[in-house]
Amino acid sequence: MRPKVSAILLLFHRGLWLMNTGKTIFSQVTEFLPMHTFRQCVERYSGNRKVQTFSCLDQFLCMIFAQLTYRESLRDIEACLRAQQSKLYHMGIRGRVSRSTLADANENRDWRIYADFAQSLIHTARQLYQNDDFGIDLQQTVYALDSTTVDLCLSVFPWAKFRKTKSAVKLHTLLDLRGNIPTFIHISDGKLHDVNVLDEIIPEPGSFYVMDRGYLDFARLYLLDQCGAFFVTRAKSNLGFRRLYSRPVDKSSGLQCDQTIVLITPKSAKEYPAHLRRIKFFDSENNKVLVFLTNDFTLPALTIAQLYRSRWQVELFFKWIKQHLRIKSFFGTSENAVKTQIWIAISVYVLVAIIKKKLKLEASLYTILQILSVSIFEKTPFLQMVTNRDVVVSQYNQTNQLKLFD
């Protein structure tokens, strides 16, 4: 045997001749996805029916890539992925990437595939964050309910009714404050009033639902009460009530009163016949007097005020996803394409939260996303990339590398 050939065989034998060593950052990230669950979601809605080349998984991975790298258009996605054609197979993308194929997939593949899969990721994330502290010493689960509006062009999105001159979609979100994980998301046109979303939520006994005055509907709040759930909301200035009892308060803390009341307006009294707790609090930071209504009579009044203040986390969540994920401009114009993109964006947010928790990363979600956006095709260990620590990877344990010799 010639010396050169024998040297090559020796390198193969020692595991040092590796043409495609390691996994891309993208592949390392998608390893945290439960693919069996994804296939079940696809099967549930016959997502791959009559599909020959570009599967639902190909579509999903392309859209994840677009979210992680802040792509602006389908043409942008196509150009970037085709420039890395040799790496697509190892990223899990088997079909040929083209903007027309991706546009058709977003238009026709049922958005509920990605909604159900996002709910599966949310379930995993909630289990990981269930013991996290959110600033208030409380054992019960606390949800913040709110909505955000994404403005759209009326001529391009005529199905998203909002006003005479423009369209919009609304994201109605129920946020678990332990980990800031969205547990319920309802996507509607801009005309749907916030209070109607309470009809879509299944109340969880013992949990707290914190919401602003837009959700003040006494019939729906009474249903929450009858289901064993607690609510904290703000009272309107024209609330008609009669005071039954007043509790002593420490006015130096900002509390002004803590009362047990009953509604006296005929319609309100019929819709909510039980007692309510009314708490008045002076917010010195904003120089405002806030009046809260709740059906909880056991927590300290100051804790109720703190619970309402924690509602601000859902506003920060909306601000975060609008700034760092692609949900303000869309790759398609149909209702199906818009909902598909939003649910995949939510999946990316929850996936990054899962990775952060499982790898015990100290970096913020924003930092992790920024790192991913510029290193998606690199083959550095993800943990090393995020923490700047050297990670020892055995070159003799390449799971995707064929072994010619044992």
N, C-alpha and C positions, 0 to 999 in steps of 0.2 A: 504493500500500500504506500502511495506517495506521501511524503511528510506533510504537505499542505492539507490533504484530505484527512489524514489521521488527526491533525491538530483541530480541524473543524469538528470531527466526531468527538474529540475529547471535550471541546467546549459544550457540545450538546449534552454529553454525559454529566458534566458538572453543573448544568443548568444555567450557564452563563451566556448562551447564544439565544437570546430572546428577541424575536423580531417585533413583538407587540406586547411589551411587558406592562403590567399594571392596568388599572381601569381609569377611564376618564372621570373627572369630578361629577359630570352629569350622571354617569352610570352608578357612581357611589351614592349619589343622592336618591336616585330612583330605586335603589335596593331597599329603601325604607318603605316602599309602596307595597301593600298586600295584593299581589297580582292575582291570587286566587279569587279574592273578593272582586277585583276589577272584572275578571272574566265572568263571574256570576252576574254582575250588573249588565254587562254586554249581552249575555245570554237572556236575561230577563226581558230586555226590550228588543231582542233580535237585531242587535246593532250591526253585526257582520253579515246579515242576510244579503245575498247577491253581491257581496264585496269580494273582489278577486285579488287586488294588490294592496290597496291602502286601507289597513284595518283601523278599527277604533283605537287600538293601542298606538298605532302610528300617529293618528290624529292627536291623541292625548299627549304623547311625548313631544310632538312638534309644538303644541300649544303651551306645554310646560316650558320648553326652551324659549318660546316667545316671551313668557312672563318673567323668567329668570334673567333674560338678557335685554329686556326692554325693547323688543322689536316694535317697529312703528306700523308695519303693514305686512300683508301676505307676500308681497314682492320682496320685502326685507327678509322675512323668514326663509323664503326660497333661496335667495342669494347667499345667505350665511350658511345654511345647511349644505347646499351644493358645493360650497367652497371647502367643506370638510367631508366630502363624500366618502373617503376611506374610513372615517370613524363612525359613520352612521350605524353600521351593522352592530358594532360593539356598544353603541348607545341604546340599542334595542329597536331602532327604526329600520324596518325591513322594506317598506314600500318606497317607491320613487317619490321624492318630495317635489311638488309643483303647486303653484298658487291656485290654479284652477281646481286641482284635486282636493286641496285643503279647504277651499271655499265651498265646494260641493259637500264635503264631509260636515262642515259647520252648519250648512244649510239643512241637511237631510238627516244626519244622525240624531237620534232622540236625545234632547238635553237632559232627560231624567237619568240617563246612564251616568253622567258626571255629577248630577245632584246626589244620587244614591251613593256613589263612591265617596263624594265629599262627606256625606253623613257618616260613612264608615270611618274615615280618617278623624272626624270630629269625635266620634265615640272613643277612639284610641287616645286622642289627645286629652280628653276630659279625664280619663283614668290616670294618665300621667301627671296631671296638674291638680288632682282632686285634693291634695293635702297642702297646696300652696297657700301662703298668706296673702291677703289682699288689703291689709291695713286695718281691718276691723276684727276684733276678737269675737267671731261668730262661727258656730258649727254648721249652721244651715247653709244651703246653696243660695247664692244671691245672683239674680239675673238683672241686667239692665236692658230695657226695651226702648228702641228708638228707630228712626228711619233716616235715610239720606237720599237725596235726589240727584240723578245724573242727567243733565240736560242734553237733549238730542235735537237734531234738525228735523223739522216737521215734514219737509218734502222727501227726506231719505228714510225716516222712521214713522210713517203715517199711522202705524198700528199702536204706537205708544202715546195714547191720548193724554194731554196735559192742559195746554192752553190754546187759544186760537192761533197764536203765532209760533208756537214751538211744541216739541214733544219731549217726553222725559220718561225715565224708568225710576222706580223707587226700590230701594233695598231695605226691607223691614227686617231688623236683626235683633235677636235675643242673645245677649252676650253673657256668658258665664264669667263672672269677675275673677274667678280663680284661674289665672292663666290667660284671661282675655280671649277665650275660645268661643266663636259663634256657634250656638247650639241649634238655632232655628233661623232660617233665612227665607223670606218670601219675596219674590220678585214680581212687581206689578207695574202697571202703567202709572203715570204721575198723578192721575186723578183720584186714585183710591185714598180715602182718608185713613189716617193712621189708626184710628180707634177700631176700624173693621178687622184689623189683624188680630185683635184679641180673640176673635172667633176661630182663628186658625191654630191657636196655641192650646196644647193639652196641659192644664194646670198640674203642677207637681206638688203634692201635699207637703207642707212644712217648709217650702222654699219661699224666698222673698222676690217679688217682682217690683223693680224700681223704674218708674216712668214719669214723664213730664205731663203737663196739663192737657196735651193733645190726646191723651188716652183716658181722660176723665169722663167715663160713662158709667153711671151708678148701677145699671142693670148688669153690665159685664163685670164690674168690680164685685158685685154681690155674688155672681157665679164663682169668681175666684175664691171668695170667702167661704162659700158652701163646699168647695172642693178641698178646703183645708189649707189653701195657700195664703200667703200674706202679701200685701201690696203697700208700697209707699209712693205717693204722688203729691202733686201740689194742688192746693185748692184755688178755685177762681175767686175773684174779688166780690162777685155777687152771690156767693154761697149763702143760702138760707138755712139757718140751724138754730137749735136751742141748746144752751149749755146745761149739762146735767151734773157735772162734777169737775172740780179743778184740783190738780196735784201741785204740791209745792215745787218750785224750780230754783236753780241757782242762776240768777240773772247775770252774774259776772261771766258766765260761760257763753252768753249770747242768747240763752233761752228766755223767752218772755212769757209764755204760758204753755200749759200741758192740760188739755181739757178732754173730757168725755162728752160727746155731743150726739144729738139726733137730728136728722134732717126734717125740715118743716114744710118745704115746698111740696105741694101735693104729688107732682110727678116724681120728684126725687125720693120722697118718703115712701112711695109705692115701690119704686125700683130697688131701694136699699132701706128696708125696714129696721135693720139692726143698728147698734150703736157704732159710732166711729170715734177715733182719737184724733184730735186737732192739736197740732204743735206749732207755735209761732217762734221763729228763730231769726235773730238779727245777724246777718252776714257782714262782719266788719270789714272784710277784705274788699267787697264790692259795694258796701254801704247800701244793702238792700234788706228788706224784711221779707222773709219767706214763710209761707204757711203750708204745712204738710198735713196730709190726711193718710191715715193708716188704719188697718184693722188689727194691728198687734198692740196689745195692752201690757206686755211683760217687759219688753226691752226699755232701757233708759231712754229718755227723750233725746238726749244728746247723740245716742247711737243711731236713732232714726234720722237725725239731721246728717250724720256722717254717711249713712247709707245713701241718702239722696245725693250727697256730694260725690260719692263714688260712681254715680251714674255718668259722670263726665268721661269715664273710661270708654264708653261706647262711642262718644264723639271723637276721642283720640283714635279709636279703631277705624272709624270711617275716614278720618284724615290720613291715617297711615296707608290704608289700602288704595286710596285715591292717588297718593303721592308715589307709591312704590310698586303698584301692580297696574296692569293694563285693564282698567275698567272705565276709563273716561273717554277713550276712543276705541272703536270696535272694528274687527276684521270683517264683519258681515253686517247686513242690514235687517235681516229677518228676526223675528222674535226668537226662533230656535237658536240662531247664531249668537245673539246677544246673551241669552241665558246660558248657553254652552260656555261662552268665554267667561262670564261672571263666576259660574260654578267651578271652572278650572282654576281661576284666580284664587278663589277661596281654598281650593285643594292645595295650591302652592303655599298659601299662608299657613295653613294647618300643618302641612308637611314640614315646613321649616321649623315650626314650633315643636313638632315631634322630634326632629333631629336635634334641636337645641337641648331638649330635655333628656333624650336617650344618651347623648354624648356628653352631657353635663357641661355644656359650653357656657362660659360667662359672657360671651359677646352677645349683643342685642340682635334682634331679628333683622334690623336695618343693616347692621354690620355684616351679618351672614349673607344677606342678599347682595350687598355690594361686592363681597368677595366672590360669590358665585357668578355674578354678571361678567366678571373679567377673567375667570379661570375655568369656564365650563368645559373646555376641551383639553385641559391639562391632565396629566396623569400622576399628579402628586397626591399622596394620601390626604383625604379631606380634612382629617383632624389636624394634620400638620399645617395645612393651608390656613385654617382658621385660628389655630393657637400659636403658630410660629414655633412650635416645638418639633424636634426631630422625632419621627415615628419609624421604628424599625420594622421593615417589611421583608420577610424572608423570601429571597429570590428562588428558593427551592420549593416554595408553596404557591405556585401560580396556578390557581384553579382553572383558569381558562386556557392554559397552555398545554398542548399535547406533549406527552413524554415519549420520546423515541426509545429510551433505554430505562430500565428499572435498576 
